[in-house]
Amino acid sequence: MNPLSIVPFVLFVIFIAKWLYVNVRSGRKNLPPSPPKLPVLGNLHQLSSLAHRSLHSLAQRHGPLMLVHFGSWQTIVVSSADAAREVMKKHDIIFSDRPASSISRKLMYDYKDIAIAPYGEYWRQIKSICVLQLLSAKKVRSFRSIREEEVVLLVNKIEESCSSSLPIDLSELFISLTKHIVCRATIGKRYSDGEGHGGSRFNKLFKEFCALLGVLDIADIFPNLAWINHFTGLNARIDKAFKQFDNFLEEIVDDHLVRDWVAIKDDQKDFVDVLLTIQNSPDGEPVSRDTIKALMLDMFLAGIDTTSTTLEWTMTELLRHPEAMKRLQEEIRRVRGSRPTVTEDDLDKMLYLKAVIKETLRLHPPLPFLIPRQPTESVKVQGYNIPAKIRVMINAWAIGRDPNMWEEADEFRPQRFLESSIDFKGQDFQLIPFGSGRRGCPGITFATATIEIVLASILDKFDWEIPGGSKPGDLEVAEALGATLHRKLPLLVVATHHSA
Ligand code: HEM
């Protein structure tokens, strides 16, 4: 017998022995169940480009608390409301830290922002500054005129398309609108989209940043292979994007400094003015120039795509469900009555509108995994041991479609929210598009104020159809997962002026 012929057999035995060792060991450690994994890759081969769906399928077999391996990364995936409640409510403080990521660290000024900053004193201080100066209900009310002006411009653009009956790209209009609103509130100016207005520069830089933040970085999951990023050009791409965006943000800070911002009245200060004022006050800590730039980036990255994606999916679902569209338009037009336009004062009376938005966020949370957490110490969740510093991903997408929580879970049925008090503010763990607890989204009021007035205004003024006379059910709903879970294809629609 050729001695070489037993090599595959020996390798096979070693592989099985190692597999058994790892599994018995993890059983002894009482870790959550894991899908079988390959050497080196772990479970990476089981991830599709729509990771929320792949991990949902795995969780259906292995349980709502599951340990998966992406290369050297161990990750806990949470896929039920009960497990999410334990993580984000019962053990909120322990799970309030964020795992490190080399790309984010580089792009976000060494964790000087809020969203990925480690949990601690710095995060607490800058978060309270942001909430007080930009995101509180009072501040959001003060941006009402910005929203109204931007909605008028949006309506005008749609109106122009009505005369030609040509389809318009609603995805593009929504992204542009949310960008203008967030920029005006944060930096006090809007970047028009045409060449030469700074808009195309902003759009290019913003797109590249979002793309980079969605990259699964080899250096994180296989630290020994970090050198590969040098050869693939990723490191150079990150350096270039960072440098270009940094120049752009530097110009914004400089523009604010030459404006004699000390003389500007408090109620006319934008967010950057306020940050500069704090920086120059006797207890200006912890606001450095890098903090100001990182916070601007945070607001752009956290506020623009999430809000426009929600608008895009809401219109998609309404076009696919004409009876819901009709009911919502009737509600909006009834509340408006004989006045020429809807205003923000009308929104509280539009209960079906709120139900439609909740139902959209249940089915299409823009951040299907929220933002990853990491426990600062070992902790027990649902009877399993969760080791300190492990990466935790909460699959809000899977939780929103859990048939144990929702009747006809995959169906768009907004009326379910008329019959229940379930809300997305972080107390009902079956609906957590904004997360929950200390690290939950502080921008809910900012986002919903925009989403509600935009939808109410455009659904009031126009009637909507899919181009080419296609049936509602034929409207493409394919998803793409980047920085947010958005439509794969832009939403093209035909608007006609509502004349009744
Ligand atoms: C529909 C729109 C939005 C959705 C669905 C959304 C969702 C989220 C989610 C899921 C998180 C992570 C929560 C967690 O880990 O528990 C988050 C964090 C955050 N969001 Fe939002 N968001 C939206 C709009 C906004 C807006 C408009 C702003 C600001 C202008 C904003 C600012 C932030 C910030 C600063 C964080 C980080 C909080 C922290 O780590 O302490 N978001 N958001």
Residues whose N, C-alpha, C, O or C-beta is under 5 A from the ligand:
A	BS01	HEM	I114 A115 I116 M299 A302 G303 T306 T307 T310 P366 L367 L370 I371 P433 F434 G435 S436 R438 R439 G440 C441 P442 G443 F446 A447
